[in-house]
Amino acid sequence: MPISHPDIEEFIDIKTDLDKITKANISVMITDDFMEAVKNDNIWNMEFIVKDTGEVIKKQAKARDIMHKLAQNNWQVAEPGALYWDKIKNWHINSENEDFKYVSTNP
């Protein structure tokens, strides 16, 4: 799930209840601008646009709090994984192909 999604904190916690999701790996798509917000202790703005209705769902939280939750859960239950999305998008074997776009990875 993208770090910019308003439900990211709930997603990060999903594997702490082993009755909800089992036998699946989950990861968070972390962007460079999020890491900069963590570094600077900024508020992180999250937004999701519902395609069918155009509804815009927004949320704010401290970037460091989100990162702390991610790190703490990874330590306790080994989930979620971290995908450094800007690196994945910009440093891959198809980076010279302008028509190629990553949308996910194989965990």
N, C-alpha and C positions, 0 to 999 in steps of 0.2 A: 504494500500500500504506500502511496506517496506520503512523505512527511508533511505535505501541505493539506492533507485531508482532515476535515474537522473531527472525524472519529478516530484519529490516529492514537490518542491516549487509550481509548478502549481497545483498539486493535493490539496495541503493545501488551496489554494485560490479558488478552484472550487465552493464552496458553498457561496462565497461572491456575486456571480451573481445568484440571485434566479430564473432566467429564464433558466439556464443551467441544473441543477439537483435539483429536488424536490422530496419529499417523500422518501428519502433514507438517511440512516446514513452512514457516511464515517469515517474511522479511519486510523491512522498511526501506523505501527508496529515499536515501538521504542526499540532499543537494548541497552544493557549495554555499549557497546563500543561507541555508539553515545552519551550517557549521560556522559561518561568519556571525550569525545571530547568537549562537552558543558562546562563541569567543567573546563577543561584546556584551553578553548578558542582556540581550534585547528581547522584547516581546515578539512572538512569532505569530503571524497572521495566517490562518488557514481558511481555505475556501473550496467549496464544491458546488458546481452548477449542475442541476438536474436537467439532463437533456430534454426529457419529455415535456417538462413544464416550464423550464427557464428559471425555476426557483433557485436562489443563491443562498447557500448555507454557509455562515461564517462563524469563526471562533478564534479566540486569542488565548495564548498561554506563554509563559516564560520559556524560551528556547532551552535554557539550561535545565528546567524542570522536566521537559520532555526527554532530553538527552539522559538525564539522571535515571528516569524511569526505564528507558530503553536499556541502559547499562546494568541497572539493578536486576531487571527481569532476565537479561541475558546471563548474568552471573548465577541467578537462582534456578532458572529452568531451561537455560540454553536457547531461549527464543525471546524475541525475534532476532533474525539475522540482520545484518546491515549491508545494504547495497549502496555504494557510493555512486549514485546515478549519473552525475555529470562526468565522472571518470569513465563509466561504462559507455556512455553515449559518445564520448570524444576520443577514447583510446581503445579502439577495437579494430579487427582486421578488415572491416568493411568501411572504415572511416572516410575513405576516399570516394566511396559510392554515394553520391548525393541523394539517390532514391531510397537508400537503406535507412530504416529507422527501428531502433530497438524498442520493444514494448514490454519485454519481460526477460527473465533469465531462467536457466535450468539450475535449481538449487543443488 
